[in-house]
């Protein structure tokens, strides 16, 4: 190679790997679209689910640590918790909303995480569908039942 000749792409100590007569190979994309490949959706559901996990996790840390601090440290510990304690606490709308937010966020956060695990590990579409239906049913049932208990709790029940 002379001093005036431009270096070819990939020159290593004067040895040309690729030049005009010997071009670099074309690298195929890792996944080609086929007839079975689903069309890309225009929604950003997974991005919003990811963002929800981060934000709900931060709020849950505050709610749960606050709950534990108040229940176990400031209010006298586990031995003080009983029917009368819960009745007195849920007489206040503040504590109803606090516990409701904890219930809803914990259930939705957990369901979203488990939905991701199901998507990652369930190999067959039918299995994935039925596992997610079971998950969604259990989540809705628990959230509705918990909400009903919080708002219809009657301390005068006998």
N, C-alpha and C positions, 0 to 999 in steps of 0.2 A: 504494500500500500504506500502510495506516495504522500508527501506532506500536503499536497493540494487536494487530495481525494477526501470528500466528506466521510466521516465515520458512519458506518451502517448501524441500524438499530441493533442493540444487543452486543456491541463490540466488547469483548473481554480480552484485554491485552493484545489487541490487534487481530483477533480471530472474530470474524463476523458470523453471528448466529442466524440473522435474518437480513435479507436485502431485497431488492426489487425482484430478482429472479427466484428468491426463496422466501416468500412471505410467511409471517407468523400464522400458525393454525387458528382457525376460528373456534372459539370456545362456545359450546352449546349452552343455552340457559339450563339451570338445574331442573326445571320442570317445564315441560312443554304443555300447552293447552291441548286437550283432547276433546272428543265428543262428550265424554263423561265429566269433564271438569266443569264445576258449577261456575256460572257467570259471576263476576265480582259484583258485590252489592255496593250501593252508594251510601250505605249507612255507616256510621262510626260507632256501632254498638260496642265493639270490643274496646275501643279507646275510652268510651264513657264508663264501661264496666271496670276497666283498669283504674281510671281516675276515681270512681266511687270507692274502690277498695282502699285507696290511699287516704282519701278524705274521711271515710267512715271509720277507718282504723284510728286516725288521730282523735276524732270525736269520741270513739269508744274508749280509748285510753283515758281520756278525761272523765267520762261518765263512770267507768268501772272503778278507777282509782278513787274518785270522789265518793262513790257508793261504799267502797271498802273502808275508806278513811272514816266516813260518818258512821257506818254500821258497826265496825269492829273497834275503832279507837275512841271516837267521841261519844258514842251512845252506850258504851259499857261492854261490848263484846257479844259473842254468840249466845251466851247464857241469858241475855236480856231479850233476845228476839223470840217473839211468840205471837199468838193471835192478836192480843191487845196492842202490841207494838206495831204490827202491820196495820191494824184498824186505825190507830192514832196517826200513823204516817200517811195512809191513803185518804185521810179526811182532808188533807191539803191538796189542792189542785197542782201545786208545784211538784210535789213528790209523785203524783200520778203521771204528770208529763215526763218527769225525769225517768221513771221506771218504764214508761211507754217508749220513750226514745231509745232507752237501752235495749228493750226487747226488739223493737223494729230494726234498729241498726245491727244488732248482733245476729238476728235471723237472716236479714238480707245480705249482710257481709259474709256470713257462713255459707249461705246458699250460693252466692256468687262464686266463692272459692271452690265449693264442691262441684258446681257446674263446670268450672275450668278443669278440674281433675277428671270429671266424666268425659269431657271433650278430648282430653289428652290420652286417656287410657282405655276407653271403650272402643273396641275396634270395629264392631259391626254397627251399622246405622240403626237397626231395630233395637239393639241393646242400649245404645246411646239414647234413643228416643224414650224408651220405657224407664230408664234410670232417671232421666231428667223429669219425666212426668211424675214419678214417685217423689223426687226431690221437691218439685214445685207444689205438689199436693200437700206434703208434710209441712212445707214452709207456710203456705197459706193457712192451713189448719192451725198451726201453732200461733201464728201472728193473730188470727181472728180470735182464737180461744183466749190467748193472753190479754188481748185488748178488752174482750168481754169481761174477763175476771177483774181487771184493773178498774174499769168504769162501773161495774155493777156490784162491786164488793159491798156487802152489807154487814157492818159490825154487830148488828142486833139479831143475827141469825141464830136460831135455836134448834 
